[in-house]
Amino acid sequence: MKKRMRSKLDRMAEQLEQRQNPDGSWTFCFENSPMTDAFMIILLCSLGRREDQWVDKLVERLFCLQTREGTWKLFKDEEEGNLSSTIEAYVALRMSGIKENDERITRAKRFIQDNGGVGKAHSLTRFMLAILGGMKWKKVLPVPIEFVLIPPSSPVGFWDFSSYARAHMAPILLLKSRGYAHGPQGIAGELKAMNREGEERIPDGERHFLNKISGALGSMGGLSSSLKERAEQFTRDYMLERIEPDGTYMKYFSSSFFMIYALLSIGYRKDDPLIEKCVEGLKAMILKTERGYHQQNSPSSIWDTALLSYALQSAGRSAADGSIRKSIQFLQKHQQFRYGDWGMESPVAPGGWGFTAGNTIHPDVDDTSAALRALTSTAVDRPEMRDSWQRGVDFMVGMQNPDGGWPAFEPNKTNELLTLFPINGAEAAAIDPSTPDLTGRALEFLGGYAGLKKNRRGIKKGVSWLKKAQEIDGSWYGRWGVCYIYGTWAAVTGMRAVGVPGDDHHLVLAKQWLEKIQHRGGGWGESCLSDQVKHYIPLSRATISQTAWALDALISLEEEPTPAIDTGMQTLLDLLEEKDDYPTGAGLPGNLYIHYHSYQWIWPMVTISHYLKKYG
């Protein structure tokens, strides 16, 4: 089997070198839910660009993804279909010119009506419907725009949001304030007919949150036209100050989508250069897949390049190798040295990396650790690289939360009042708390590559936080991957890297859990449903990345190969001969899951390399 492993590693490395771009990066699709495809169709059609070539290409993709029952899904094992995805696709197809009596449309409409109508959709979908005039803004967001002006001394305010939430709430609150409705009368009437109006009871938690806002605004003198005008100016400036060089807003499709309509709501013309450039920037994010052209929410160029360079180096490529040198040059070019919003919460100097090359002001912890893993060998050999590497390490350390864990984008975004914000998924999107996967990945880098061990204060706090975050069954929840396998892998490998012994009680429990959920065939597979119900749900088949994660965790714990490891490795090699398109990345629970096309390369290469390095 070891001979087969080495042969597979060599073949994969050669194939990756052939796929590398001239600038040193790699391009793999960040394939997310149908929402972005649908929203792009809606955007182009509402801007009067129905003839744009991308409309027909994205329409073709939506039909390719439709189930026989007429629905759209977030993942294959989702029962029946996803209501929000089906509504989004339905609206996009109707706006593109597909007739209402088309059988594919009537089946979708029947599913929507049978499942409660458009009013039961996810908040992001409802915001889109309000833009098109299909729902009332006061129904979809009962928060006044003046919320953005509440001072930091209040119990809750705009700056308590995670950076992702701020990026989206700024344009959405402006749209709500302006009462904006863009849609053509036909689609607006059609959507209203599919909405079952009725009195909705405000949940106690949301009512408590709205009362807190009212109290804070009351202490500011209450609502007034001048306060509203200041708030609208603030949200406009917030967006404009965060536009990237390619014209997009923080390099997210979703936030850019809402920004364009927000700008239209305050008087910008459809052909304004700002809007034109943003649309072109979004088009540049469309990528061809086996199932048609896909509108990515954000290209994953930094993430993929960093991890692929790391995987190649794990497989034996040296820092002097041509492909590695080019990847390092690409990564070094995109290290961020401008202060962003995170600087309001941490005194650390800039030095991190973002998710994509077009992101210049929005670094994050996981991409920074990924880039640093790739750079470490080069920094050892080349003194001129050490300052860049050290700045990245300092940035990572400076992002640690007071509780000991690591967030995604900014420390101290943990105000639990915001989990009561009246949108779906506020507990995941509104704040940026420490998570086991990010904490484990940070510890794995700091211990394995930066030489920091468990006796250091910050590392000790991180390990302590992880142990407290462990589930009763021995697993850990992973926020940015699916899901308990991902979190457990990150926590285990992180603790092992900083010197936690393999016989530690928490690690023994994790090992027992991983072995317990191993499929009879030898692999591991977990459903995206785990992310929604918050406990492990097995997938009927094994996936490449989840099998690799589970094996990597077990390899870190065992001094010799066990039957679970050897049968798992055999299965992993077999899986690499098959197509695997199940999404194992997570964005928003119940709304956004990601099939990283690069993962079928990265994680098996890393795991096979770790096996061969440890066991010979």
Beta strands, then each sheet from edge to edge (+ up, - down):
strand 1: 30-31
strand 2: 286-289
strand 3: 292-295
strand 4: 585-588
strand 5: 592-596
sheet 1: 1+ 5- 4+
sheet 2: 2+ 3-
end
